[in-house]
Amino acid sequence: MLAAPLLALEALRLFGAGFFYFAHATLAALGALSPLEASLALTLRLLAEPLFALYGGHLADRWPRGRLLLLAASGQGGLTLALLPLLGAPSPLPLYLLGFLFALLEALRMVAAGALLADLLPKEALAQARGKLGALYTAADTLSDLFAGLLFTRSRPWTVGLGSGLLFLAAGLYRTLPLPPRPPGRLEGGSLSGLRFLWQSPLRPLLILEALLNVAYALFAGLLPFLVLRGLGEAPWALGLLGAAQSLGGALGGLLVGAVLGRLGEGRTLRLALGLAGLGLLGGALLPPWPLLAGSAFLLGAGGALFGAVAGAIRLGEAPPELRGRVAGGFLFLSGALAPLGPLLGGALAGVALPLPFLLAGGLLLGLALLWRRGRAA
């Protein structure tokens, strides 16, 4: 089965990318003059995804998807090395540019990997497989946050060098996988075909709901470095541990997808996921010591992973094979177009009162969990 080695290789790539994400976020927080300036680093990264998503989906339906994964990993390895001159004196503008370009390649990777996984697995197994895939991803993310936090405290150049080396290694290993040479089916329509498919289908309410979850998730991610390093006055290793706790929650949420779906059905599983994420955000509003904040990050990670696995399987399972790349790109565009509002609004609200953005976002998700329904499964 080609899915197993692909998942392992994707986990290796994500482990390497985690070193870039940690170094980028930490340098932005340390060099920022305000919460808004720190949050802009993630805002621009998130903005890059919808800008490239539709064309990236078109490429994923036109070119061999494995080749696109190789290209994305190679480019990200080079961009990680470009952090080296900024380690001693973080400067916002170069950091913004590097994060933006890294996110362009991440958008290409996401649509290609999502479409390829749907090609390799039957529709009925896709939700549980995506959950296991997410657990593997978040386990790699946990380790990268942990090691990057510890290593960054001791040696910033080694952190950047190791992350770059892992990304180049992943790029080389993609060439060894016997992946399908081209997407199945004949390419018809343009870059907007996947977007039209999603917007005209019964999936529209689910897409809007997931977009709001992504905004809240991005708000937490954008403010967490500032909250830990400046608000609580903790060292970078504490930020690494919090990222690891969030990833561990995501791993557990992914592993439980099959069991929860079998007991609750799609609708109530999605509501449970929203409730967990909302509780995690409300915990951040208390500005607790970092060990308690780790529990909030864990809940947010579990809820986000559970929701993403189920919603992604519904979305890609209903798309025809020759349209999966553009459907993945269309979803990334719809959700990503709103995601930059998370750190942007979070940074602005945190300037008024640091707990305020966590309180509002958590309350919104809990309200949606109580009110939303999805057909009979709810």
N, C-alpha and C positions, 0 to 999 in steps of 0.2 A: 504494500500500500504506500503510495507516494506521499500521502498526507503526513505520516509520522516523521520522516526525515525533513519535510518542509517545515513542520512545526518546530522541530529542534533547531533548525537553522534560523528561523525567524526569532526564536528565543535568544540565540547567540547575537544576532544583529541588534535586538532590543537591548541586551545587556551592554553592548558597546555604546549604543545611542544614549543610554542612561547617564554615562559619564559626561557627555556633552550637555544634556539637559540640566544636570546638577551644577556643573561649572558655570553654565550660562546664567541660570537663575541666581546663584550665589554672587557672582560678579556683578550682576545687575542690582541686587539688593545692597551690596556693600558700596557701590558707586553712586547710588541714588540719593538725591537730596530731599525726596518726598515719597510717600506711598504711591502717588500717581505715576511718578517717573519710574519707580521700580515695576509697577504693574504694566507699563507700556511695553516692556520687553516681551512678556507673554502675549500681550494684545496683538503685537505685530506678527508673532509666530502664528497665532490663531487666524489672523487676517489672511495669511498666505494660503491657507488650506482651501477656503471657498474660491479664491481667485484662480486657483489652478485645478480645482476638483473636476470641473466639467471637461476640460481638455485632457486631464489625466485619465478620466474614465474612457474617453474616446481612444486614447493611446492603448489602454488596457484591452480594448476590444479589437484593436487593429494589429498590434505587435505581439510577439510572444511574451506572455506575462512574466515568465522567469527571467527574460532578458531585462525587463524593466526593474525587477527586484535587484538584479546585479548593478544596474546603473545607479539606482537610488542609494545603495549601500556604499558604493565607491565615492559618490559625490559627498555623502555625509562624512565619510572618513576624512576627506580633504578639508571640509569646513571645520571639523573638530580641531585639526592641526592649526587652523587659522586663529584659534583662541590664544595661542601661545604668546603673541606680542601684547595681549591685553591682561595678562595675569597679574602683573605688578601694579598697573594703574588702570583700573576699569574705566572705560569711556562709553557713555550710553550709545552714541550713534553707531560705532562699529559693532557693538553687541546687538543692536536692533537689526542691522543688516545681516549679520551672520545667522541670527535666529530666524529671520524671514526666509533666507535661502534654504536653511536646513528644513524648515516646515514645507517649502515647496516640494522637496524630494520626499518628505514624509507623506504628503498627500498622494503622490504617485505610488508610493509603496502600499499605502492603505487600500487604494482601489484595486491595484493589481493582486495583492495577496487575498483580499476578500473574494474577488471573482474567481481566483484560482482555487481557493478552498471549496467554493460552491461547485466548481467543475469536478472536483475529485471525490465529493461525498454525495450520497443520496439525500434527497430533500428531507425525508423523515428522520435522518440522523444528524441533520445540520445543527439544530439548536444545542443538543448535548455536546456535539463535537466543538462548536464554537465556545461553549462554556469551558471545556477542557483546554481548548486553545488559549482562552483568556487566562485560565489559571496558570498555564505554562508561561505566558507572557508576563503576568504579574509576579510570578516567582522570580523570573529574570530581572524584572524591574526592582523587586525587593533587594536582591543581591547587589544590583548596581547602585541603588541609593545608599545601601549600607557601606559598601566598599568605597564608593566615591566620597561619601561624607568623611570617612576615616582617612582616606588617602589625601583628600584635598587639604585637610588640616595639617598634614605632614609635608606634602609636596604637591604643589599645584601643577608643575610641568609633567610629573609622572601621571597624574590624573588624566590630563589631556592626551598624553602619548598613548596610554593604555587604551582609552576609548577609541582613538583613531585606529590603532592596530587591530582591535577586534572588528571594527567595521570593514576594514580592508580584507581581513580574513574571511568574514562572512561573504563579501563580494566574490572572492575567489572560489568559495565552496558552492555558491549558486551554480557555477558552471558544471559541477559534477552531477547535478540532479537530472534524471531523465524526465523532465517536465514536458507537457504537450507543446509542440512547436508553435502552434497558433491557437487562438481562441476558437471554440467550436462554432459552427454556423457561419453565415455570410453577413458581413458588415453592411447594414442598411441604416440610413438616417445619419444625422450629425451628432454633435456633442450634446444637444439639448434633448435627445431622444429619451435618455434615462430620466431626466427631470420631468418630462411630460408623462412618462409612465407612472412615476410616483405621485404626481400631483393629481392625475386623473383617476387614480385607483382608490379603493376604500382605505388605503394606508395613510391617508392625509392626517387624520387626528393623531395617529401614533407618531408620525414624523414631527408634528408640532410639539408634542409632549417630550419627545427625546431631545429636540432642539432646546427646550427650556431646561431640561436636566443638564445638558452640556453647558449652558450659560452658568448655571449654579456651580457646576464642577470646575469650570474655568475660573470663576470668582475665587473659589477656595484655593486653587493652585496658584493663582496670581498673587494673592495676599499672604500665603503661608510663609514664604521666605522673609518678608518684611515683619510679619507677626513674630516669628521665632527669633530672628537675628536682631531686630530693632525693638519690637514691642516687649518681648520677654527677656531680651538680652542674653540669649543662649548662644553657644558655640555652633559652628557649622555641623559638627557631628550630631547634634540634637536634631537638626533639620533632616539629616540623612536617616535617622531613626524614625522620624515621623513619616517620611516618604516610604520607608520600609513597612511601617504599620498599615498605611493605606494600600500598599501593594499586597500585603498578606490578606487584608480584607477582600481585595479583588480576587485573589486566588481562591479563597473559600467560596465566595459567591459563584465563581465559575464552576467549581467542582460540584456544587449543589444544584446546578441548573436542572439536571435530569430528575433528581428526587423531588425538587420543589414543583416542577412542571407536572409530574405525575400525580401529585397530591392536590395542587391548587388550580391547575389549568393556566392558560396564558394570561388571562385578565388579572386574576388575583396575584399571580406571580409578579406582574409588572407593578401592581399597586404596592405589594410588599417591598419591592426594590425602591420605589419612590419614598416610601416611609422610612426605610433605613437611611437613605441618603439625606432626607430632611433632618432626621435626628442627629446625624453626624455634623451637619452644618450648624444646627442650634447649639451643639456642644462647643463649637468654636466661639460662639458669641459670649460665652462665660469667661473667655481669656484665662483658661486654667493653666496650671503648670504643665510642662511638656508631657509628662507621663499620662495625664488625663486627656490632653489634646490628642495623644496617640490613639486613644479609644475612639474619639470622634472621627479621626482619619480612617480608622479601620471600618467603621460603619459606612462612611461615605464610599470607600472603595468597594465594599461588599454590595451595596445597593447599585452602584454604577455598573459593576461587572455583570450582575444578574440581569439588570434591565437591558444592557447592551447585547448580551448573548441571545436573549429571546427575541428582542426587536430586530436584530440583524438577521436572524434565521428566517423570521417572517418575511422580511424585505427581500432578501436574496433568493429565498425559496420560491417566491412567486414570480421572479423575473426569468425570462427566457435566457438560455445560455449565451446567445450571441449579444445580449444586452446587459449582462451582469456588470461589466466594467463601468458602463455609463450609468447604470442604476446606482452602483456604489458611489460613483462620482457625483451623481445628482443628490444623493442623500448627504454626502459630505458638504456639498455646496449649501443645501438648505439649512443644515445644522450649524455649519461653520460660519455662515453669514451672520448669525446671532452670537456665536460664542465669544468673539472679541469684546462684546458688551460686558461680559462677566468681569474680567480684570479691570476694564475701564471704569465701569460703574462702581465696582468694589473699591478701587483706589480712591475715587471721588468721595464715596460715602464714608470710607475709613478716615478721610481727612476731617470729617465732622465728628465721628465717634467710631473708634476701631471695631467695637462689637456690632455696629449697625448693619453692615452688609451680610454678615453671617446670620443675624436674626431674621432679616427680610427674606433671604434666599431659603433658609430652612423652613420658615413658615409657609412659603409658597409651595414647596415640594410636599409638605405634610397636607396642605389643603388639597392639592391635586390628587394625592393618594386616597383621600377620603371621598372625593367627588367623581373621579374618572371611572368610566366603565368601558369594557371592550367586549361587546356582543355577549353571547351566552357564557363565554369563559369567565366573565367577571363575576 
